[in-house]
Each structure stands twice: as structure tokens, then as C-alpha cells.
Amino acid sequence: MGVFDTIGTPEYQSVHFGVDHATGLRSIVAIHSTVLGPSLGGTRFFPYTTEEDALTDVLRLAKSMTYKAACAGLAQGGGKAVIIGDPTTDATDDLFKAYGRFVDGLAGQYITAEDVGTTVANMEVVATQTHHVSGLRRDHGGSGDPSPATARGVIAAQRAVANMLWGDPDLRGRKIAIKGVGKVGMSLAERLTGLGAELVVADVSERATDLAATRYGAKVVDVDEIHRTHCDIFAPCALGGDLNDRSIPELSCTAVAGSANNQLADVGAGDQLRSIGILYAPDYVVNAGGIINIAAEDGGYTTAKAAQMIDRIYDNLIEIMTTAERLGIGTHVAADHVAEDRIAAARTIGGNHDART
């Protein structure tokens, strides 16, 4: 299959490839849609095995950003960027300056931010070359690290799940298994501990799991075993694809609600979860706290304003779960319908930003 077949035109508005031989930059920016507003999405720095893997990842992530913004009610579209390489060795300031020039050349169609493998400090370097960047430090007029905001949104979603399943949003005493205790997962563990939840964690980093055990009393299990842990809620908070033909039959949870992007290996995975009675909270609804936090920069950022906006994830997810139950469809299908209906309505009235209209 060729590159243009992979892109899947006309679903994606555009895909851009950026190369800078002097710094070693190899980057892809995928713009899925700007119907609701300029596309917004973070920059993932990852040592992809192949360029095809990088392209597949950025396309899936860009589409999920469109749906995430739509379900969250934001005036933003969906885009994403990947940089191919090892962030521990390749993430130089010169490379991020070159990347900033690449983003600037897209003339505001894409607004970047941090993601897996990149930091607020990296985005500060990008900002020396373009103003199409968000999530900068608060003393630079931004909203800062979005990880705590994403974790806050996951809590809102898990409370909605608890209310839907058990008639009470209180998470006290609930057993929650977190796969991935990086920036978001660790913040989630801290918040859940404060709410009285029982934690089980797994991560490829022994340092991270040791920290979660010491600080929050979490039980540590192997990263290949965490999905089998008997728990109330399984929270995937690492990379995507955790819910697949192999893992789903082994799940021992009542619900899935975590921060990882693209948790479903395919649409069939969502159907499979529904068929075995596991409530799936759609990932792009659950993990919208970060993008909402950035959206709160509009008109001047305050923590209180951002928190109020993020907490609406509870109501958004209740609506999606209720709709799914009423129509007898999976929550993943219901969430897609909500997003697609909003995008279609905006296009009908003449979306201001879509280059295809």
C-alpha cells in the first residue's frame, strides 16, 4: 500500500512531511480536520521501527484529536505530529528549532503542544520559531504541563463510570489497575489515593512503580499481567492498542477508563468489550483534560477556569453512556456519533476553517 492509500484521502485534510538534514529532524504532521477550528495536537517523539509505523500512528492520533475536541465541545480541530527518533539522545534544541520552522510553515492550520517524548521545555524552544504552539509555562502565558489536567479528566470519567455502574460516583474503596505510571499515570495515582481508591500499577520503569508503591501504597505487578488483575476499573495510561483480541478475553475488570490514546486495536475490540459486559469509556473522551486545559488559555488561563471545563468530562461521558444504553450500541460507537454529528453540523453551516469547504 502506498503513502496516499495510507493517508485515506479525503478523510484527512492534509499530511505534511518535515525533514532537516542538519539536525536529523524527520517529522510528520497530520491534519485530520479544521472544521471546528485550527487543528490542535501534541508532538510525539518516538523511535518508530519504520516510517510506515510513524505514519500509521500520526494518522490515528490526529483523527482521535478531532473527535476528542468535538466531544469536549471545543472550537478546535484535530491534528497530531510525530518526530521519529529517540528523545533521550536526539532531542536537541537545534532539532526543535527546525521543527518549529516546519510548524510555522503550516500557517496556523496546526497548533502543537507536548506529548509522549516531548516536554514543556521543548515547546519553549519551538516557540522561538513559531507562535503556533500551546501549553507553554504559565509565566509565558501558557497553561503549563497538561499531565495533571489530563489526570483530573480521567478522574471525572472514572466517577461517571462508577455512577453508571454502581449508582454512586464515589471511588473510595474501588480497586483501580493503572498500566503506565508516567506523568499522567502518576498524577492519576496521586489523585485516586486522595479519594481512597485501592491501586495496582505496572510500568516498564521499575523506578516509576517503586515510586508509586512508596508514595501511594500501590501494589506492583508485571506490565504483561496488569490487564489480568481483578479490579473495578482498568486504566490504560501508556501507549495504545492495549485492547485487542489477545488481551480482551483475559480482562478481569468491570470497566475500562484510562488516559492512553487509541486503546482499541480496532472497532471490533469495542464490540468485543460490549459483548462480554465490560463498560468501555471511550479514550478520546476520557483523556480530553489536556486539550481542554490548553483551550482554557483562550481569554487568559486560570486554574479554576480550566478545572471547571475539565470536570465537564463527567457530564459528557454520562451522556455518551446513556445514549449507548438507550440505543443498544457500544459506547465507542455512541461517542463517534456525537463527534461526527457536531462536525457535520459545523460543516453544514459553513465551518470557518475547513480548507475543503
C-alpha positions as CSV (number, residue, x, y, z in Angstrom):
1,M,0.0,0.0,0.0
2,G,1.3,3.4,-1.0
3,V,1.5,6.6,1.1
4,F,-1.5,8.1,-0.5
5,D,-3.6,5.0,0.1
6,T,-2.5,5.0,3.8
7,I,-3.5,8.7,4.2
8,G,-7.0,7.7,3.3
9,T,-8.0,10.9,1.4
10,P,-10.5,12.5,1.6
11,E,-10.9,11.7,5.3
12,Y,-7.7,13.6,6.2
13,Q,-7.4,17.2,5.2
14,S,-3.6,17.1,4.7
15,V,-0.4,15.3,5.8
16,H,2.9,17.1,5.9
17,F,6.5,15.7,6.0
18,G,9.3,17.8,7.5
19,V,13.0,17.0,7.1
20,D,16.0,18.9,8.3
21,H,19.3,17.1,7.4
22,A,21.5,19.3,9.6
23,T,19.6,18.3,12.8
24,G,18.3,14.9,11.8
25,L,14.7,16.0,12.0
26,R,12.2,13.6,10.5
27,S,8.7,14.7,11.3
28,I,5.1,14.1,10.1
29,V,2.2,16.4,10.8
30,A,-1.3,15.0,10.1
31,I,-4.2,17.4,10.0
32,H,-7.4,15.5,10.2
33,S,-9.9,18.3,10.2
34,T,-10.2,22.1,10.8
35,V,-14.0,22.2,10.5
36,L,-14.4,23.3,14.2
37,G,-11.2,25.3,14.3
38,P,-7.5,25.1,13.9
39,S,-6.2,21.6,14.4
40,L,-4.5,21.1,17.8
41,G,-2.5,18.2,19.0
42,G,0.8,17.3,20.7
43,T,4.1,16.3,19.3
44,R,5.1,12.7,19.9
45,F,8.9,11.9,19.8
46,F,9.3,8.2,19.5
47,P,11.8,5.7,18.0
48,Y,9.4,4.1,15.5
49,T,10.7,0.9,13.9
50,T,9.6,2.0,10.4
51,E,8.4,5.2,8.8
52,E,5.2,3.4,8.0
53,D,4.6,2.8,11.7
54,A,5.1,6.5,12.3
55,L,2.6,7.5,9.6
56,T,0.0,5.0,10.9
57,D,0.4,6.3,14.4
58,V,0.1,10.0,13.5
59,L,-2.9,9.4,11.4
60,R,-4.8,7.5,14.1
61,L,-3.8,10.1,16.7
62,A,-4.9,13.1,14.5
63,K,-8.3,11.6,13.9
64,S,-8.8,10.9,17.7
65,M,-7.9,14.6,18.3
66,T,-10.7,15.7,16.1
67,Y,-13.2,13.5,17.9
68,K,-11.7,14.5,21.3
69,A,-12.2,18.2,20.6
70,A,-15.7,17.6,19.2
71,C,-16.9,15.6,22.1
72,A,-15.4,18.1,24.6
73,G,-17.3,20.9,22.9
74,L,-14.2,22.8,21.9
75,A,-13.8,25.2,18.9
76,Q,-10.8,23.2,17.6
77,G,-10.0,20.7,15.0
78,G,-7.7,17.6,15.2
79,G,-4.1,17.3,14.3
80,K,-1.0,15.5,15.5
81,A,2.7,15.4,14.9
82,V,5.4,12.8,15.3
83,I,9.1,13.1,15.3
84,I,11.0,9.9,14.5
85,G,13.9,9.3,16.9
86,D,15.0,8.6,20.4
87,P,14.0,11.5,22.7
88,T,16.8,10.6,25.1
89,T,19.5,11.1,22.5
90,D,18.1,13.1,19.6
91,A,16.0,15.8,21.2
92,T,18.4,18.8,20.7
93,D,17.4,22.4,20.8
94,D,18.5,22.8,17.2
95,L,16.2,20.0,16.2
96,F,13.2,21.6,17.9
97,K,14.1,24.9,16.3
98,A,13.9,23.2,12.9
99,Y,10.7,21.6,13.9
100,G,9.3,25.0,15.0
101,R,10.1,26.3,11.5
102,F,8.3,23.3,10.0
103,V,5.2,24.0,12.1
104,D,5.3,27.7,11.3
105,G,5.2,26.9,7.6
106,L,1.8,25.4,8.0
107,A,0.4,28.9,8.6
108,G,-1.7,28.2,11.6
109,Q,-3.5,25.2,10.4
110,Y,-1.8,23.1,13.1
111,I,-1.1,24.2,16.7
112,T,1.4,22.0,18.5
113,A,2.0,21.1,22.2
114,E,3.9,18.5,24.2
115,D,3.1,14.8,24.1
116,V,4.9,11.5,24.8
117,G,8.6,12.1,24.5
118,T,8.4,15.9,24.5
119,T,8.3,18.4,27.3
120,V,7.2,22.0,28.0
121,A,10.8,23.0,27.8
122,N,11.0,21.5,24.2
123,M,7.9,23.6,23.3
124,E,9.6,26.7,24.7
125,V,12.3,26.1,22.1
126,V,9.7,25.5,19.3
127,A,8.1,28.8,20.4
128,T,11.2,30.7,19.4
129,Q,10.4,29.9,15.8
130,T,6.6,30.0,15.7
131,H,3.7,31.2,17.7
132,H,1.6,28.2,16.7
133,V,2.4,26.4,19.9
134,S,0.5,26.0,23.2
135,G,1.0,24.5,26.6
136,L,3.9,26.8,27.4
137,R,4.9,27.7,31.0
138,R,2.4,29.9,32.8
139,D,4.9,32.7,33.2
140,H,5.0,32.7,29.4
141,G,1.2,33.0,29.1
142,G,0.5,29.3,28.7
143,S,-1.2,26.6,30.7
144,G,1.9,24.6,31.6
145,D,2.3,20.8,31.8
146,P,-1.1,19.3,30.7
147,S,-0.5,16.0,32.6
148,P,-2.2,16.9,35.8
149,A,-5.2,18.3,33.8
150,T,-5.4,15.0,31.8
151,A,-5.4,13.1,35.1
152,R,-8.1,15.3,36.5
153,G,-10.2,14.5,33.4
154,V,-9.6,10.7,33.9
155,I,-10.9,11.0,37.5
156,A,-14.0,12.8,36.2
157,A,-14.6,10.0,33.7
158,Q,-14.0,7.2,36.3
159,R,-16.5,8.9,38.6
160,A,-19.0,8.9,35.7
161,V,-18.3,5.2,35.1
162,A,-18.8,4.5,38.9
163,N,-22.1,6.3,38.9
164,M,-23.3,4.5,35.8
165,L,-22.3,1.0,37.1
166,W,-22.9,1.3,40.8
167,G,-25.1,4.3,41.3
168,D,-22.5,6.3,43.1
169,P,-19.6,8.4,41.8
170,D,-17.5,7.8,44.9
171,L,-14.3,6.0,44.1
172,R,-13.4,5.2,47.7
173,G,-12.6,1.5,48.1
174,R,-12.7,0.9,44.3
175,K,-9.8,-1.2,43.0
176,I,-8.2,0.5,40.0
177,A,-5.4,-1.0,37.9
178,I,-3.2,1.6,36.2
179,K,-1.0,0.5,33.3
180,G,1.7,3.1,32.9
181,V,2.7,5.4,35.7
182,G,4.4,8.2,33.7
183,K,3.4,11.8,34.1
184,V,-0.3,11.2,33.7
185,G,-0.5,7.8,35.4
186,M,1.4,9.0,38.4
187,S,-0.8,12.1,38.8
188,L,-3.8,9.8,38.4
189,A,-2.4,7.6,41.2
190,E,-1.9,10.6,43.5
191,R,-5.5,11.7,42.9
192,L,-7.0,8.3,43.3
193,T,-5.1,7.8,46.6
194,G,-6.6,11.0,47.9
195,L,-10.0,9.7,47.0
196,G,-9.5,6.4,48.9
197,A,-9.1,4.1,46.0
198,E,-7.0,0.9,46.1
199,L,-4.3,0.9,43.5
200,V,-2.5,-1.7,41.4
201,V,0.2,-0.4,39.0
202,A,2.5,-1.6,36.3
203,D,5.2,0.1,34.2
204,V,8.2,-0.8,32.2
205,S,10.1,1.5,34.5
206,E,10.9,-0.1,37.9
207,R,11.7,3.4,39.2
208,A,8.2,4.5,38.4
209,T,6.5,1.5,40.0
210,D,8.7,1.8,43.1
211,L,7.7,5.4,43.4
212,A,4.0,4.6,43.1
213,A,4.4,1.8,45.7
214,T,6.3,4.1,48.2
215,R,4.2,7.2,47.8
216,Y,0.7,5.7,47.3
217,G,0.9,2.2,48.6
218,A,0.2,0.7,45.2
219,K,0.6,-3.0,44.6
220,V,3.0,-3.6,41.7
221,V,2.5,-6.3,39.1
222,D,4.3,-7.1,35.8
223,V,3.4,-5.0,32.8
224,D,2.2,-8.1,30.9
225,E,-0.1,-9.1,33.8
226,I,-1.8,-5.8,34.8
227,H,-4.7,-6.3,32.4
228,R,-5.5,-9.6,34.1
229,T,-5.7,-8.0,37.5
230,H,-9.1,-8.4,39.1
231,C,-10.3,-4.8,39.6
232,D,-13.2,-2.5,39.2
233,I,-11.6,-0.2,36.6
234,F,-8.7,-0.9,34.3
235,A,-6.9,2.3,33.4
236,P,-4.5,2.0,30.4
237,C,-2.2,5.1,30.7
238,A,0.7,4.1,28.4
239,L,0.7,3.7,24.6
240,G,-2.3,2.5,22.5
241,G,-3.5,-0.8,21.3
242,D,-3.9,-2.5,24.7
243,L,-7.4,-3.7,24.0
244,N,-7.1,-6.4,21.3
245,D,-8.1,-10.0,20.5
246,R,-5.4,-11.3,22.9
247,S,-6.0,-9.1,25.9
248,I,-9.7,-8.6,26.0
249,P,-10.6,-12.3,26.8
250,E,-8.1,-12.0,29.7
251,L,-9.5,-8.9,31.3
252,S,-10.9,-9.2,34.8
253,C,-12.4,-5.7,35.2
254,T,-15.9,-4.2,35.2
255,A,-14.9,-1.1,33.2
256,V,-12.0,0.4,31.2
257,A,-11.3,4.1,31.7
258,G,-7.7,5.4,31.2
259,S,-5.7,8.1,29.5
260,A,-3.9,6.2,26.7
261,N,-4.8,7.2,23.1
262,N,-6.1,4.6,20.7
263,Q,-6.8,1.9,23.3
264,L,-8.9,-0.1,20.9
265,A,-6.8,-2.1,18.4
266,D,-9.8,-1.8,16.0
267,V,-13.5,-1.2,16.0
268,G,-14.1,-4.8,16.7
269,A,-12.4,-4.5,20.0
270,G,-15.1,-2.1,21.2
271,D,-17.8,-4.5,20.1
272,Q,-16.0,-7.4,21.9
273,L,-15.8,-5.4,25.1
274,R,-19.6,-4.7,24.9
275,S,-20.3,-8.4,24.2
276,I,-18.6,-9.6,27.4
277,G,-20.2,-6.9,29.6
278,I,-17.2,-4.6,30.1
279,L,-18.1,-0.9,30.1
280,Y,-15.6,1.0,27.9
281,A,-15.2,4.7,28.4
282,P,-14.0,6.0,25.0
283,D,-10.4,7.1,25.4
284,Y,-10.7,10.4,23.5
285,V,-13.5,11.4,25.8
286,V,-11.6,10.3,29.0
287,N,-8.3,11.9,28.1
288,A,-9.5,15.2,26.9
289,G,-8.4,17.1,30.0
290,G,-5.1,18.1,28.4
291,I,-6.6,19.6,25.3
292,I,-9.3,21.3,27.4
293,N,-6.6,22.7,29.6
294,I,-4.9,24.3,26.6
295,A,-8.3,25.6,25.3
296,A,-8.6,27.4,28.7
297,E,-5.7,29.6,27.6
298,D,-8.2,31.5,25.4
299,G,-9.1,34.7,27.1
300,G,-6.5,34.2,29.9
301,Y,-5.7,31.0,31.7
302,T,-6.7,30.3,35.3
303,T,-6.5,27.0,37.1
304,A,-10.1,27.5,38.3
305,K,-11.5,28.0,34.8
306,A,-9.6,25.0,33.5
307,A,-10.8,22.8,36.3
308,Q,-14.4,23.8,35.7
309,M,-14.1,23.0,32.0
310,I,-12.3,19.7,32.6
311,D,-14.8,18.5,35.1
312,R,-17.5,18.6,32.3
313,I,-16.0,15.4,31.1
314,Y,-18.2,13.7,33.7
315,D,-21.3,15.0,32.0
316,N,-20.0,14.4,28.5
317,L,-19.4,10.7,29.4
318,I,-22.7,10.2,31.2
319,E,-24.4,11.5,28.0
320,I,-22.5,9.1,25.8
321,M,-23.0,6.1,28.1
322,T,-26.7,6.9,28.4
323,T,-27.1,7.2,24.7
324,A,-25.3,3.9,24.1
325,E,-27.6,2.2,26.6
326,R,-30.7,3.7,25.1
327,L,-29.8,2.8,21.5
328,G,-28.3,-0.6,22.3
329,I,-24.9,0.3,20.8
330,G,-21.3,0.4,22.1
331,T,-20.1,3.4,23.9
332,H,-17.3,3.7,21.3
333,V,-20.0,4.0,18.6
334,A,-22.0,6.4,20.6
335,A,-19.0,8.7,21.1
336,D,-18.2,8.7,17.4
337,H,-21.8,9.7,16.6
338,V,-21.6,12.6,19.0
339,A,-18.4,13.8,17.4
340,E,-19.4,13.3,13.8
341,D,-22.8,15.0,14.4
342,R,-21.1,18.1,15.7
343,I,-18.6,18.2,12.9
344,A,-21.3,17.6,10.3
345,A,-23.4,20.4,11.8
346,A,-20.5,22.8,11.7
347,R,-19.8,21.9,8.0
348,T,-23.4,22.4,7.1
349,I,-23.4,26.0,8.4
350,G,-20.1,26.7,6.7
351,G,-17.3,25.7,9.1
352,N,-14.9,28.7,9.1
353,H,-11.7,26.8,9.0
354,D,-12.0,23.7,6.7
355,A,-9.8,24.1,3.7
356,R,-12.0,21.7,1.8
357,T,-15.2,23.9,2.0
